[in-house]
């Protein structure tokens, strides 16, 4: 079973993820795309990781009759660095999504 997670939260874009169900516990992968070289990007990723940790330690989320835990995969877009072409950020997003597929 696969699903898409697409959220914008504190400057961190959570790109499509995958639900990998095995037994009663599945996994939801959240792709956090931000510029990690800057304080705002690093702190946004830290906030997402803290939220995921808190949700997972409380047992995850219930979808239907299955429990799912979150996992964060981050990608550095280098978006705020001078001279970095947009194509490099797009390529980083494509690499992140490639392992999980995209669904709409």
C-alpha positions as CSV (number, residue, x, y, z in Angstrom):
1,X,0.0,0.0,0.0
2,X,1.4,3.4,-1.0
3,X,0.4,6.9,-0.2
4,X,1.6,10.5,-0.8
5,X,2.6,12.9,1.9
6,X,2.8,16.4,0.7
7,X,3.0,19.1,3.3
8,X,4.7,22.5,3.7
9,X,5.8,23.1,7.3
10,X,8.2,25.7,8.6
11,X,10.1,25.9,5.4
12,X,10.5,22.2,5.0
13,X,8.7,20.6,2.1
14,X,7.7,17.0,2.8
15,X,7.7,15.3,-0.6
16,X,6.0,12.1,-1.6
17,X,6.5,9.2,0.7
18,X,5.7,5.5,0.8
19,X,3.9,3.3,3.2
20,X,5.6,0.0,3.5
21,X,3.2,-2.3,5.3
22,X,4.5,-5.5,6.9
23,X,2.2,-7.1,9.4
24,X,0.5,-4.7,11.7
25,X,3.2,-2.0,11.6
26,X,4.0,0.0,8.5
27,X,6.4,2.9,7.7
28,X,5.6,6.3,6.3
29,X,8.7,8.0,4.7
30,X,8.7,11.8,4.9
31,X,11.0,13.5,2.5
32,X,12.3,16.8,4.1
33,X,13.7,19.1,1.4
34,X,15.5,22.2,2.7
35,X,18.7,24.1,2.6
36,X,20.8,22.5,5.3
37,X,23.7,25.0,5.2
38,X,21.5,27.7,6.7
39,X,20.2,27.9,10.3
40,X,16.5,28.1,9.2
41,X,16.9,24.9,7.1
42,X,18.7,22.9,9.8
43,X,16.3,24.0,12.5
44,X,13.3,23.2,10.3
45,X,14.6,19.7,9.8
46,X,15.3,19.4,13.5
47,X,11.7,20.4,14.3
48,X,10.4,17.7,11.8
49,X,12.7,15.1,13.4
50,X,11.6,16.0,16.9
51,X,7.9,15.7,15.9
52,X,8.5,12.4,14.2
53,X,10.4,11.1,17.3
54,X,7.5,12.2,19.6
55,X,4.8,10.6,17.3
56,X,6.8,7.3,17.0
57,X,7.5,7.0,20.8
58,X,3.8,7.3,21.3
59,X,3.2,4.4,19.0
60,X,2.9,6.1,15.6
61,X,-0.3,6.8,13.7
62,X,-3.3,4.5,13.1
63,X,-4.4,4.3,9.5
64,X,-7.3,2.0,9.1
65,X,-6.4,-0.9,11.3
66,X,-2.6,-0.7,10.9
67,X,-0.1,1.3,12.9
68,X,2.5,3.2,11.0
69,X,5.7,4.8,12.2
70,X,7.3,7.8,10.5
71,X,10.8,8.0,9.1
72,X,12.5,11.2,7.8
73,X,14.8,11.3,4.8
74,X,16.3,14.7,4.2
75,X,17.7,16.2,1.1
76,X,19.8,19.4,0.9
77,X,18.4,21.7,-1.8
78,X,21.2,24.3,-1.4
79,X,18.5,26.7,-2.5
80,X,19.7,29.8,-0.7
81,X,23.4,29.4,-1.7
82,X,24.6,31.9,-4.3
83,X,25.3,30.4,-7.7
84,X,23.5,27.1,-7.2
85,X,21.4,26.3,-10.3
86,X,17.8,25.3,-9.8
87,X,18.5,22.1,-11.8
88,X,20.7,20.9,-9.0
89,X,17.9,21.3,-6.4
90,X,15.4,19.5,-8.8
91,X,17.9,16.7,-9.3
92,X,18.2,16.3,-5.5
93,X,14.4,16.1,-5.2
94,X,14.3,13.5,-8.0
95,X,16.8,11.3,-6.2
96,X,14.8,11.5,-3.1
97,X,11.6,10.5,-4.8
98,X,13.2,7.9,-7.0
99,X,13.5,5.3,-4.2
100,X,9.8,5.7,-3.2
101,X,7.9,6.5,-6.4
102,X,5.3,9.3,-6.7
103,X,1.6,8.9,-6.6
104,X,-1.3,11.3,-7.0
